[in-house]
């Protein structure tokens, strides 16, 4: 009887282990299905996100076009062009002033050299007029 009871206990233990193993297997299957569903949802969310980013880029481009075509954009562009023109003109005047200073310094140096140098007689024997 003890042997039969031991065999029954062993069979029950094996059945219990199989039941626990089967429950773990079922839980693992459910988790795998849930992981697969979540991965599919993530892919769908990434696709939607990509589409939204592209749409946002398009809208930002349209906003930039509208801003440049608006009165404020036109005024800003005109102001920038005006400032650039004035800057170029001031630079040109500064260059001309610098050239004039150099020319005046050269003329002054050459006139002071001609006054300081003795006058040489010309071929007819007379000095400069």
Beta strands, then each sheet from edge to edge (+ up, - down):
end
